[in-house]
């Protein structure tokens, strides 16, 4: 009986002391992609505007532009296969905002940029953010004919912890229950 009680207490202690698992940042969340023109106070309901569930694959393809959202990144790509440059006109703001639609994503603390073959006019200063939004201002940016490139924006935010026990803890709990059951059967067999 003493062994059974010890095993049950050990299993319960292992379950209670379980270290929490980290939750995802963007995966499984719904984000809003909004095109703004000619400034941030004027949303325009064209050019890929919509709500998107972050998961596998490219979420938005609109003409020569695409957006792929991963757990911690926004990957913007362009592929201009035409014979003419395509550009965003010079305005205070002419671009996209990505926002937390449901208020369930941890507040953004920083955004870092990595450019690959992006037009020289688009720089890190064209990327701004607040706790719930990231803005990409393409005002004055032109995509040359027969060109392609991408920009990867890595989002940093405190990822909230959840109270989901780690798998090893659940295994220990299960092993403790199996041991308790075996000890009880052995005791009953001795008494019989």
Backbone as CSV, one residue per row, in Angstrom:
resi,resn,N_x,N_y,N_z,CA_x,CA_y,CA_z,C_x,C_y,C_z
1,UNK,0.830,-1.202,0.000,0.000,0.000,0.000,0.869,1.259,0.000
2,UNK,1.981,1.196,0.755,2.869,2.340,0.833,3.506,2.629,-0.530
3,UNK,3.851,1.576,-1.275,4.443,1.749,-2.603,3.426,2.374,-3.549
4,UNK,2.186,1.900,-3.488,1.130,2.434,-4.331,0.933,3.925,-4.074
5,UNK,0.888,4.310,-2.799,0.705,5.712,-2.452,1.892,6.550,-2.937
6,UNK,3.110,6.042,-2.798,4.303,6.751,-3.245,4.293,6.946,-4.758
7,UNK,3.906,5.897,-5.496,3.849,6.005,-6.957,2.810,7.030,-7.399
8,UNK,1.646,7.004,-6.764,0.597,7.968,-7.123,1.026,9.399,-6.824
9,UNK,1.669,9.614,-5.690,2.141,10.950,-5.337,3.223,11.424,-6.311
10,UNK,4.127,10.526,-6.700,5.182,10.899,-7.642,4.594,11.262,-9.002
11,UNK,3.625,10.483,-9.468,2.997,10.772,-10.754,2.250,12.097,-10.702
12,UNK,1.535,12.346,-9.612,0.796,13.605,-9.476,1.752,14.790,-9.420
13,UNK,2.864,14.656,-8.719,3.846,15.736,-8.625,4.455,16.030,-9.993
14,UNK,4.754,14.984,-10.766,5.316,15.183,-12.100,4.320,15.915,-12.998
15,UNK,3.043,15.613,-12.864,2.014,16.251,-13.679,1.871,17.720,-13.309
16,UNK,1.904,18.045,-12.029,1.722,19.422,-11.565,2.912,20.296,-11.926
17,UNK,4.122,19.739,-11.891,5.326,20.518,-12.122,5.645,20.628,-13.617
18,UNK,4.759,20.159,-14.463,4.998,20.163,-15.912,5.367,21.559,-16.386
19,UNK,6.395,21.640,-17.224,6.769,22.939,-17.782,5.823,23.271,-18.921
20,UNK,5.372,24.511,-18.981,4.417,24.878,-20.024,5.052,24.901,-21.403
21,UNK,4.253,24.645,-22.427,4.705,24.695,-23.812,4.435,26.095,-24.378
22,UNK,5.240,26.490,-25.349,5.033,27.790,-25.982,3.975,27.700,-27.071
23,UNK,3.130,28.697,-27.143,2.093,28.760,-28.170,2.680,29.383,-29.430
24,UNK,2.004,29.191,-30.535,2.433,29.765,-31.811,2.156,31.265,-31.827
25,UNK,2.908,32.003,-32.646,2.702,33.445,-32.779,1.625,33.736,-33.830
26,UNK,1.871,33.385,-35.097,0.906,33.663,-36.156,0.173,32.416,-36.659
27,UNK,0.804,31.254,-36.586,0.184,30.037,-37.119,-1.189,29.819,-36.506
28,UNK,-2.167,29.583,-37.377,-3.528,29.345,-36.923,-4.313,30.608,-36.612
29,UNK,-3.678,31.775,-36.716,-4.343,33.049,-36.437,-4.899,33.651,-37.737
30,UNK,-5.856,34.534,-37.612,-6.395,35.235,-38.772,-5.820,36.646,-38.812
31,UNK,-5.205,36.977,-39.937,-4.645,38.315,-40.126,-5.423,39.026,-41.227
32,UNK,-5.415,40.329,-41.170,-6.077,41.152,-42.190,-4.998,41.823,-43.030
33,UNK,-5.088,41.657,-44.329,-4.219,42.362,-45.259,-5.068,43.471,-45.870
34,UNK,-4.638,44.711,-45.667,-5.411,45.863,-46.138,-4.522,46.746,-46.995
35,UNK,-5.009,47.096,-48.170,-4.303,48.034,-49.041,-4.769,49.452,-48.693
36,UNK,-3.814,50.375,-48.528,-4.114,51.777,-48.207,-3.574,52.687,-49.308
37,UNK,-4.417,53.647,-49.711,-4.025,54.631,-50.718,-5.004,55.790,-50.653
38,UNK,-4.616,57.011,-50.584,-3.279,57.598,-50.680,-2.600,57.813,-49.324
39,UNK,-3.268,57.407,-48.225,-2.655,57.532,-46.902,-3.224,56.434,-46.005
40,UNK,-2.718,56.360,-44.781,-3.156,55.294,-43.866,-4.578,55.463,-43.356
41,UNK,-5.173,56.621,-43.571,-6.560,56.801,-43.142,-7.552,56.438,-44.246
42,UNK,-7.032,55.962,-45.393,-7.902,55.643,-46.525,-7.698,54.193,-46.970
43,UNK,-8.451,53.259,-46.374,-8.350,51.873,-46.843,-8.976,51.737,-48.233
44,UNK,-8.385,50.910,-49.049,-8.861,50.664,-50.396,-9.148,49.164,-50.491
45,UNK,-10.345,48.802,-50.883,-10.737,47.393,-50.875,-10.391,46.664,-52.161
46,UNK,-9.179,46.826,-52.623,-8.711,46.079,-53.783,-7.324,45.539,-53.478
47,UNK,-6.719,44.944,-54.463,-5.330,44.485,-54.375,-5.067,43.553,-53.198
48,UNK,-5.785,42.449,-53.133,-5.515,41.426,-52.128,-6.092,41.684,-50.762
49,UNK,-6.848,42.768,-50.592,-7.436,43.055,-49.288,-8.321,41.890,-48.860
50,UNK,-8.161,41.460,-47.612,-8.992,40.377,-47.099,-8.454,39.833,-45.798
51,UNK,-9.175,38.866,-45.251,-8.785,38.182,-44.024,-8.210,36.828,-44.405
52,UNK,-7.090,36.460,-43.780,-6.400,35.235,-44.159,-6.002,34.442,-42.921
53,UNK,-6.280,33.143,-42.956,-5.872,32.225,-41.897,-4.431,31.812,-42.178
54,UNK,-3.541,32.033,-41.220,-2.127,31.721,-41.407,-1.937,30.210,-41.299
55,UNK,-1.399,29.640,-42.364,-1.142,28.205,-42.415,-0.121,27.917,-43.499
56,UNK,-0.150,26.683,-43.998,0.796,26.285,-45.036,0.449,26.946,-46.368
57,UNK,1.464,27.270,-47.148,1.244,27.813,-48.484,1.152,29.320,-48.512
58,UNK,1.120,29.842,-49.726,1.029,31.284,-49.944,-0.427,31.697,-49.766
59,UNK,-0.684,32.625,-48.855,-2.055,33.040,-48.569,-2.622,33.999,-49.606
60,UNK,-1.792,34.897,-50.170,-2.298,35.936,-51.065,-1.455,35.989,-52.336
61,UNK,-2.126,35.900,-53.480,-1.481,36.146,-54.762,-2.354,37.150,-55.498
62,UNK,-1.767,38.283,-55.829,-2.539,39.351,-56.467,-1.691,39.960,-57.581
63,UNK,-1.937,39.537,-58.815,-1.138,40.050,-59.921,0.303,39.630,-59.783
64,UNK,1.203,40.598,-59.744,2.633,40.279,-59.632,3.074,40.120,-58.170
65,UNK,2.176,40.390,-57.210,2.543,40.386,-55.795,2.000,39.152,-55.082
66,UNK,2.724,38.696,-54.065,2.200,37.623,-53.214,2.671,37.836,-51.776
67,UNK,1.867,37.333,-50.846,2.189,37.376,-49.428,2.058,35.966,-48.867
68,UNK,3.083,35.540,-48.156,3.047,34.249,-47.474,3.300,34.528,-45.996
69,UNK,2.386,34.091,-45.147,2.523,34.283,-43.705,2.947,32.964,-43.077
70,UNK,4.008,33.004,-42.267,4.417,31.828,-41.498,4.224,32.180,-40.027
71,UNK,4.695,31.318,-39.141,4.491,31.567,-37.714,5.129,32.865,-37.247
72,UNK,6.304,33.205,-37.775,7.012,34.408,-37.319,7.440,35.326,-38.463
73,UNK,6.989,35.052,-39.691,7.454,35.853,-40.811,6.319,36.214,-41.773
74,UNK,6.533,37.330,-42.454,5.706,37.720,-43.588,6.668,37.774,-44.767
75,UNK,6.385,36.985,-45.794,7.256,36.937,-46.958,6.509,37.577,-48.126
76,UNK,7.010,38.710,-48.559,6.440,39.450,-49.687,7.280,39.130,-50.916
77,UNK,6.618,38.786,-52.015,7.338,38.482,-53.253,6.696,39.221,-54.415
78,UNK,7.498,39.508,-55.411,6.967,40.069,-56.663,7.625,39.346,-57.824
79,UNK,6.887,39.242,-58.919,7.402,38.623,-60.129,6.769,39.340,-61.319
80,UNK,7.481,40.318,-61.841,6.988,41.092,-62.971,7.532,40.459,-64.257
81,UNK,6.693,39.687,-64.936,7.109,39.043,-66.180,6.820,39.906,-67.401
82,UNK,6.196,41.063,-67.178,5.820,41.938,-68.286,6.976,42.739,-68.841
83,UNK,6.683,43.469,-69.920,7.689,44.278,-70.599,7.778,45.704,-70.069
84,UNK,6.931,46.045,-69.065,6.953,47.396,-68.509,7.105,47.345,-66.994
85,UNK,7.736,48.393,-66.479,7.839,48.513,-65.027,6.446,48.776,-64.450
86,UNK,6.212,48.242,-63.268,4.952,48.463,-62.559,5.301,49.112,-61.235
87,UNK,4.591,50.185,-60.892,4.961,50.884,-59.675,3.798,51.393,-58.872
88,UNK,4.123,51.813,-57.687,3.201,52.449,-56.763,3.477,53.939,-56.844
89,UNK,2.435,54.737,-57.076,2.615,56.177,-57.200,3.071,56.829,-55.907
90,UNK,3.655,58.006,-56.043,4.158,58.795,-54.910,2.987,59.372,-54.128
91,UNK,2.785,58.914,-52.931,1.741,59.373,-52.020,2.294,59.295,-50.600
92,UNK,1.641,59.904,-49.622,2.115,59.736,-48.242,2.178,58.251,-47.834
93,UNK,1.174,57.463,-48.261,1.229,56.019,-48.036,0.534,55.335,-49.198
94,UNK,1.217,54.363,-49.773,0.678,53.577,-50.872,1.206,52.164,-50.684
95,UNK,0.463,51.371,-49.932,0.962,50.030,-49.630,-0.012,49.238,-48.786
96,UNK,0.546,48.358,-47.983,-0.254,47.377,-47.258,-0.060,47.477,-45.754
97,UNK,-1.132,47.136,-45.059,-1.082,46.970,-43.612,-1.492,45.543,-43.286
98,UNK,-0.770,44.919,-42.390,-1.101,43.577,-41.916,-1.462,43.732,-40.451
99,UNK,-2.648,43.261,-40.078,-3.087,43.476,-38.698,-3.654,42.208,-38.079
100,UNK,-3.685,42.216,-36.761,-4.262,41.145,-35.950,-5.774,41.338,-35.956
101,UNK,-6.495,40.534,-36.725,-7.929,40.733,-36.910,-8.725,40.507,-35.624
102,UNK,-8.372,39.483,-34.858,-9.172,39.105,-33.686,-8.581,39.536,-32.347
103,UNK,-7.464,40.247,-32.373,-6.841,40.673,-31.117,-6.273,39.518,-30.311
104,UNK,-5.820,38.443,-30.985,-5.334,37.262,-30.285,-3.836,37.025,-30.451
105,UNK,-3.170,37.866,-31.220,-1.731,37.718,-31.447,-0.987,38.596,-30.445
106,UNK,0.108,38.065,-29.906,0.918,38.833,-28.950,1.386,40.137,-29.599
107,UNK,1.506,41.214,-28.820,1.933,42.511,-29.375,3.314,42.417,-30.040
108,UNK,3.428,43.014,-31.219,4.703,43.019,-31.933,5.682,43.925,-31.198
109,UNK,6.918,43.453,-31.002,7.933,44.259,-30.330,9.012,44.743,-31.293
110,UNK,9.203,44.044,-32.409,10.137,44.498,-33.440,9.872,43.739,-34.731
111,UNK,10.328,44.318,-35.820,10.225,43.691,-37.133,11.570,43.889,-37.813
112,UNK,12.188,42.804,-38.246,13.446,42.899,-38.978,13.197,42.528,-40.437
113,UNK,13.973,43.139,-41.331,13.769,42.962,-42.769,14.986,42.333,-43.415
114,UNK,14.727,41.444,-44.375,15.777,40.849,-45.191,15.315,40.948,-46.634
115,UNK,16.073,41.683,-47.463,15.677,41.932,-48.847,16.489,41.076,-49.807
116,UNK,15.811,40.591,-50.859,16.480,39.840,-51.914,15.970,40.354,-53.256
117,UNK,16.809,41.099,-53.965,16.475,41.673,-55.278,15.275,42.617,-55.224
118,UNK,15.092,43.298,-54.118,14.019,44.295,-54.031,14.495,45.584,-54.693
119,UNK,13.557,46.385,-55.234,13.958,47.680,-55.792,14.675,48.526,-54.732
120,UNK,15.678,49.273,-55.170,16.490,50.069,-54.243,15.663,51.112,-53.503
121,UNK,14.530,51.536,-54.088,13.700,52.560,-53.445,13.021,52.044,-52.172
122,UNK,12.875,50.730,-52.055,12.214,50.153,-50.875,13.277,49.802,-49.844
123,UNK,13.211,50.455,-48.681,14.214,50.247,-47.635,13.519,49.888,-46.321
124,UNK,14.304,49.592,-45.325,13.762,49.255,-43.994,12.931,50.395,-43.416
125,UNK,13.217,51.629,-43.808,12.441,52.762,-43.283,11.009,52.765,-43.820
126,UNK,10.741,51.992,-44.874,9.384,51.882,-45.410,8.547,50.834,-44.671
127,UNK,9.150,50.205,-43.670,8.466,49.199,-42.855,8.281,49.772,-41.454
128,UNK,7.036,49.970,-41.060,6.749,50.482,-39.716,5.778,49.528,-39.033
129,UNK,5.684,49.634,-37.718,4.786,48.749,-36.986,4.368,49.382,-35.673
130,UNK,3.275,48.872,-35.133,2.879,49.151,-33.760,2.530,47.796,-33.146
131,UNK,1.910,47.780,-31.998,1.665,46.520,-31.298,0.830,45.522,-32.097
132,UNK,-0.069,46.002,-32.955,-0.985,45.104,-33.656,-0.947,45.197,-35.176
133,UNK,-0.061,46.014,-35.739,-0.040,46.249,-37.180,1.385,46.345,-37.706
134,UNK,1.547,45.922,-38.954,2.798,46.119,-39.677,2.421,46.802,-40.991
135,UNK,3.130,47.861,-41.336,2.821,48.623,-42.541,4.000,48.584,-43.508
136,UNK,3.705,48.294,-44.783,4.701,48.246,-45.838,4.352,49.332,-46.847
137,UNK,5.120,50.410,-46.856,4.826,51.554,-47.713,5.634,51.459,-49.011
138,UNK,4.926,51.149,-50.103,5.574,51.018,-51.406,5.471,52.296,-52.236
139,UNK,5.091,53.405,-51.616,5.031,54.677,-52.329,6.394,54.929,-52.967
140,UNK,6.414,55.270,-54.207,7.620,55.579,-54.985,8.418,54.351,-55.422
141,UNK,7.905,53.134,-55.202,8.639,51.918,-55.568,8.146,51.419,-56.923
142,UNK,9.096,51.077,-57.801,8.777,50.518,-59.117,9.454,49.161,-59.267
143,UNK,8.692,48.210,-59.798,9.210,46.873,-60.065,9.543,46.811,-61.554
144,UNK,10.822,46.686,-61.859,11.279,46.701,-63.250,10.671,45.556,-64.058
145,UNK,10.611,45.753,-65.376,10.153,44.696,-66.273,11.074,43.481,-66.142
146,UNK,10.497,42.309,-66.236,11.242,41.046,-66.195,12.123,40.951,-64.937
147,UNK,11.541,41.280,-63.806,12.305,41.205,-62.552,11.473,40.495,-61.487
148,UNK,12.174,39.990,-60.512,11.498,39.359,-59.374,12.367,39.546,-58.142
149,UNK,11.746,39.434,-56.994,12.472,39.588,-55.737,11.558,39.321,-54.564
150,UNK,12.110,39.452,-53.384,11.311,39.198,-52.188,11.869,39.965,-50.999
151,UNK,11.029,40.079,-50.003,11.424,40.673,-48.727,10.822,39.811,-47.630
152,UNK,11.626,39.453,-46.660,11.156,38.657,-45.533,11.175,39.533,-44.292
153,UNK,10.027,39.646,-43.660,9.887,40.454,-42.451,9.683,39.504,-41.283
154,UNK,10.643,39.472,-40.378,10.556,38.597,-39.208,9.972,39.388,-38.051
155,UNK,8.918,38.838,-37.464,8.192,39.505,-36.388,8.682,38.964,-35.051
156,UNK,8.965,39.863,-34.147,9.332,39.466,-32.794,8.229,39.919,-31.851
157,UNK,7.810,39.001,-30.995,6.764,39.290,-30.016,6.909,38.294,-28.892
158,UNK,6.548,38.684,-27.688,6.578,37.701,-26.601,5.513,36.647,-26.876
159,UNK,5.927,35.392,-26.928,4.973,34.315,-27.182,4.404,33.872,-25.840
160,UNK,3.083,33.953,-25.682,2.489,33.571,-24.404,2.658,32.082,-24.135
161,UNK,2.832,31.760,-22.867,2.937,30.356,-22.482,1.545,29.807,-22.235
162,UNK,1.400,28.538,-22.561,0.126,27.868,-22.304,0.330,26.833,-21.212
163,UNK,-0.732,26.376,-20.642,-0.646,25.387,-19.574,-0.795,23.973,-20.101
164,UNK,-0.206,23.706,-21.255,-0.243,22.373,-21.836,0.988,21.626,-21.359
165,UNK,0.821,20.480,-20.675,1.988,19.739,-20.202,2.795,19.165,-21.364
166,UNK,4.080,19.066,-21.167,4.951,18.477,-22.175,4.660,16.979,-22.282
167,UNK,4.913,16.360,-23.435,4.629,14.927,-23.616,5.361,14.034,-22.629
168,UNK,6.596,14.380,-22.257,7.344,13.558,-21.317,6.638,13.501,-19.970
169,UNK,6.058,14.599,-19.545,5.343,14.632,-18.274,4.144,13.698,-18.315
170,UNK,3.423,13.718,-19.414,2.279,12.813,-19.544,2.741,11.362,-19.549
171,UNK,3.889,11.070,-20.157,4.431,9.709,-20.149,4.774,9.267,-18.731
172,UNK,5.386,10.177,-17.977,5.708,9.850,-16.578,4.437,9.582,-15.764
173,UNK,3.426,10.377,-15.981,2.160,10.190,-15.285,1.568,8.827,-15.637
174,UNK,1.589,8.487,-16.921,1.070,7.188,-17.360,1.862,6.044,-16.760
175,UNK,3.192,6.186,-16.731,4.036,5.130,-16.144,3.722,4.962,-14.660
176,UNK,3.479,6.049,-13.978,3.118,5.963,-12.556,1.802,5.229,-12.350
177,UNK,0.831,5.493,-13.209,-0.456,4.787,-13.105,-0.307,3.305,-13.402
178,UNK,0.506,2.948,-14.414,0.748,1.532,-14.725,1.432,0.854,-13.547
179,UNK,2.406,1.526,-12.950,3.088,0.966,-11.779,2.135,0.779,-10.607
180,UNK,1.252,1.738,-10.394,0.285,1.628,-9.310,-0.665,0.453,-9.557
181,UNK,-1.105,0.299,-10.800,-1.997,-0.803,-11.147,-1.290,-2.144,-10.939
182,UNK,-0.009,-2.251,-11.371,0.754,-3.495,-11.210,0.955,-3.812,-9.735
183,UNK,1.243,-2.821,-8.927,1.443,-3.045,-7.488,0.150,-3.527,-6.837
184,UNK,-0.970,-2.971,-7.244,-2.255,-3.376,-6.683,-2.586,-4.818,-7.078
185,UNK,-2.319,-5.192,-8.334,-2.576,-6.568,-8.772,-1.698,-7.550,-8.018
186,UNK,-0.418,-7.160,-7.806,0.510,-8.035,-7.092,0.030,-8.241,-5.653
187,UNK,-0.448,-7.161,-5.027,-0.930,-7.252,-3.652,-2.163,-8.149,-3.599
188,UNK,-3.092,-8.019,-4.519,-4.283,-8.866,-4.557,-3.925,-10.321,-4.803
189,UNK,-2.921,-10.576,-5.631,-2.495,-11.940,-5.910,-1.898,-12.582,-4.664
190,UNK,-1.164,-11.810,-3.852,-0.595,-12.329,-2.612,-1.688,-12.665,-1.594
191,UNK,-2.711,-11.864,-1.561,-3.807,-12.074,-0.597,-4.704,-13.245,-0.999
192,UNK,-4.724,-13.587,-2.263,-5.618,-14.656,-2.720,-5.119,-16.032,-2.453
